Amino acid sequence: MLWFTAPDWVECAQNPVTGRPFGDSDVILRLTDSSGYRLLCGARNGSPYALLVSRLAAHWEYAVSDFLRYQQELGHNVLCAMDEADRAHALAATAGHPHDERALRPWEPSVLVHSTTPQGWTGILRDGAVRCWRALHAQHADWEPAPIGARLGDPPDFSDYVMFSTGHVAGEIVVLSKQTDRINMDENASYTPGARLYFDAAALARDGLLIRDGAHLKVRQEVPLLPYLLCAITPQQLGLERSTPNEFTRLANAEFAKAHPELPLADAQ
């Protein structure tokens, strides 16, 4: 179901259309004119998960249409804080480009990065694949009691996906947060890196694995290492035992660039 409300509506716990609290299957999409961000996602003021898209962002129509198509495929209800004409424009502008289309768009990264803990890397080598949180939780009774992203308001369906970065430090922040058992955004905090895994984004898209949800690029259930892994870099390869998210990201990306100069990272440090 789609609902519409005023573009300047601010997220809260009550659906402004029904007058009732939001349900577990409800999400929010807002189109703004903010110059302070391109995309923002999460939950605030007791609201369900929300994606805020600035009209000033390049290709904003794709963020809107990918979010709508992804959420509706999951059977979720979407409250659109935007004019209905803007939604119609976004869908028309992106016709023929579904959220799981099997080719990279011209602006999308050719390399996607997944960061993992030392224990996670051991399991990935054993399994020959990166598996989503829900699959690991079902496989191992002593796995994490909840995904770290739940503390940021990530919806439950995120646990069904392997998430990627485009080369920036965000993945290492997740590893740091798991090790400190809290959301820790300090890029210069000491931690023990596991591995940074660099994947062929074009191959993932070609084989129908790549999913776009408006804010993230991800793969459902698992990503086999073969044939998609381009390179895995561990702290041992770099002569490190402890590091910081900022340092390990910078050094690992530089090592990847040496091995694959033909594949520049979208967000290298």
C-alpha positions in Angstrom: 0.0 0.0 0.0 1.1 3.5 -0.7 0.2 6.5 1.4 1.0 10.2 0.6 1.6 13.0 3.0 3.0 16.5 2.8 6.7 16.7 1.8 7.5 18.7 5.0 6.1 16.1 7.3 8.6 14.9 9.9 8.9 11.3 10.9 7.1 10.3 14.1 5.5 7.2 15.6 2.0 7.9 14.2 0.9 7.5 10.6 -0.5 10.9 9.5 -2.8 9.2 7.0 -4.4 6.5 9.2 -4.0 8.3 12.5 -2.7 5.1 14.0 0.7 3.9 15.1 2.9 2.6 12.3 3.0 -1.2 11.9 6.0 -3.6 11.5 5.6 -3.6 7.7 5.5 0.2 7.3 8.4 2.3 6.0 8.8 5.9 5.1 10.2 7.7 2.0 10.8 11.4 2.0 11.9 13.6 -0.9 13.5 16.8 0.3 15.4 19.8 -1.0 18.2 19.5 1.6 21.7 20.6 0.7 23.0 18.9 3.8 22.9 15.3 2.5 22.2 13.2 -0.5 20.6 10.2 1.3 19.8 9.6 4.9 18.4 6.4 6.3 17.3 5.1 9.7 14.6 5.7 12.3 14.0 8.6 14.6 11.3 10.0 16.8 9.8 6.5 17.2 9.1 6.2 13.5 9.8 3.1 11.4 12.7 2.9 9.0 12.9 5.9 6.7 14.9 6.9 3.6 15.3 10.6 3.0 16.4 11.6 -0.5 17.5 15.0 -1.5 16.3 16.3 -4.8 19.8 17.9 -5.1 21.4 14.5 -5.3 22.4 13.2 -8.7 20.1 10.5 -10.0 17.6 11.0 -7.1 14.9 9.5 -9.2 16.7 6.1 -9.0 17.0 6.3 -5.3 13.2 6.9 -5.1 12.3 4.2 -7.6 14.7 1.6 -6.2 13.3 2.1 -2.7 9.7 1.9 -3.8 10.3 -1.2 -5.9 12.4 -3.0 -3.3 9.9 -2.3 -0.5 6.9 -3.2 -2.5 8.5 -6.5 -3.6 8.8 -7.3 0.2 5.1 -6.4 0.6 5.8 -3.4 2.8 3.6 -0.3 3.1 5.3 2.9 2.1 4.4 6.4 3.4 5.6 8.8 0.7 6.3 12.3 2.1 6.3 13.8 -1.3 4.0 15.0 -4.1 2.5 12.1 -6.0 3.7 13.8 -9.2 7.3 13.4 -8.0 6.8 9.7 -7.4 5.3 9.3 -10.9 8.1 11.3 -12.4 10.8 9.1 -10.7 9.2 5.9 -11.9 8.8 7.2 -15.4 12.4 8.4 -15.5 13.7 5.0 -14.4 11.4 2.9 -16.6 13.3 -0.2 -17.7 15.7 0.0 -14.8 14.5 -2.3 -12.0 16.2 -2.4 -8.6 17.7 -5.7 -9.6 18.7 -4.9 -13.1 21.5 -7.0 -14.5 23.9 -4.3 -15.5 25.7 -1.6 -13.6 24.5 1.9 -14.1 27.1 4.3 -15.4 27.7 5.9 -12.0 27.7 2.7 -10.0 31.0 1.4 -8.6 32.8 -1.5 -10.3 34.1 -2.8 -7.0 32.1 -3.4 -3.8 33.7 -4.0 -0.4 32.6 -6.2 2.5 34.3 -5.9 5.9 34.4 -8.7 8.4 35.8 -9.6 11.8 38.7 -12.1 12.3 36.1 -14.7 13.4 33.9 -13.8 10.4 36.9 -14.2 8.0 37.6 -17.7 9.4 34.0 -18.7 8.8 34.0 -17.2 5.3 37.0 -19.2 4.3 35.4 -22.3 5.7 32.1 -21.8 3.9 33.6 -20.4 0.7 31.0 -17.6 0.9 29.9 -14.5 2.7 26.6 -15.2 4.4 23.9 -12.9 5.7 23.4 -12.4 9.4 20.1 -14.4 9.5 21.8 -17.4 7.8 24.7 -17.3 10.2 22.4 -17.0 13.2 20.4 -20.1 12.0 23.6 -22.0 11.4 25.4 -21.1 14.7 23.4 -21.0 18.0 26.0 -18.9 19.6 26.1 -16.3 16.8 25.5 -12.6 17.7 22.1 -12.2 19.5 21.2 -9.3 17.2 22.8 -7.5 14.2 24.6 -4.4 15.2 22.6 -2.4 12.7 19.4 -3.0 14.7 20.7 -0.3 17.1 20.6 2.2 14.2 17.0 1.3 13.3 17.8 -1.0 10.4 14.7 -3.0 9.6 14.6 -6.8 10.0 14.9 -7.5 6.3 18.5 -6.1 6.3 19.5 -9.3 8.1 18.7 -11.3 4.9 21.4 -9.5 2.9 25.1 -9.2 2.6 25.9 -5.5 2.7 28.6 -3.6 0.9 30.5 -0.3 1.0 32.1 1.3 -2.0 35.5 1.5 -0.5 35.1 4.0 2.3 35.5 3.3 6.0 31.9 2.4 6.9 32.5 -1.3 6.8 35.4 -1.1 9.3 33.1 1.0 11.6 30.7 -1.9 11.7 33.6 -4.3 12.7 34.7 -1.8 15.4 31.2 -1.5 16.7 30.8 -5.3 16.9 34.1 -5.5 18.9 33.1 -2.7 21.3 29.5 -3.9 21.5 28.1 -0.4 20.8 27.8 1.9 17.9 31.3 3.4 17.7 31.9 6.0 15.0 35.5 6.8 16.0 37.6 6.1 12.8 40.8 6.4 14.9 39.8 3.9 17.6 42.0 0.9 18.1 40.5 -2.4 17.0 41.5 -5.8 15.4 40.6 -5.9 11.7 39.5 -9.1 10.1 39.5 -8.8 6.3 38.4 -6.4 3.6 36.8 -8.4 0.7 36.7 -6.7 -2.7 34.0 -8.0 -5.1 33.3 -7.7 -8.8 30.2 -5.6 -8.9 29.6 -6.0 -12.6 29.6 -9.8 -12.3 27.2 -9.7 -9.3 24.8 -7.6 -11.3 25.2 -9.7 -14.5 24.3 -12.8 -12.6 21.2 -11.2 -11.0 22.6 -11.1 -7.5 22.9 -7.3 -7.0 20.0 -5.6 -5.2 19.5 -1.9 -4.8 17.2 -0.6 -2.0 17.6 3.1 -2.7 20.5 3.6 -0.3 22.6 0.4 -0.4 23.9 -2.2 -2.8 23.6 -5.7 -1.4 23.1 -9.4 -2.2 20.4 -11.6 -0.7 21.5 -14.6 1.5 25.1 -15.1 0.4 27.9 -14.2 -1.9 30.1 -17.1 -3.1 33.8 -16.2 -3.1 34.1 -17.8 -6.5 33.8 -16.3 -9.1 33.1 -12.9 -7.5 36.0 -12.2 -5.1 38.7 -10.0 -6.6 40.9 -9.7 -3.6 40.9 -10.2 0.2 43.2 -8.2 2.3 43.9 -9.0 6.0 46.0 -7.0 8.6 48.6 -9.8 8.5 49.3 -9.0 4.9 49.9 -5.4 5.8 52.1 -6.3 8.8 49.5 -5.1 11.3 48.1 -6.7 14.5 46.0 -3.8 15.8 44.9 -0.9 13.7 42.2 1.8 13.4 39.3 1.8 10.9 40.9 4.8 9.1 44.3 3.2 8.8 43.2 -0.2 7.8 40.8 1.2 5.2 43.6 3.4 3.7 46.3 0.7 3.6 44.0 -2.1 2.4 42.6 0.1 -0.4 46.1 1.1 -1.4 47.1 -2.6 -1.6 44.0 -3.4 -3.7 44.9 -0.5 -6.0 48.3 -2.0 -6.6 46.8 -5.4 -7.5 44.0 -4.0 -9.6 44.9 -0.5 -11.0 42.3 -1.0 -13.7 39.5 -1.0 -11.1 39.6 2.3 -9.2 37.5 2.3 -6.0 34.6 4.8 -5.8 35.5 5.9 -2.3 39.1 5.1 -1.6 41.0 6.8 1.1 
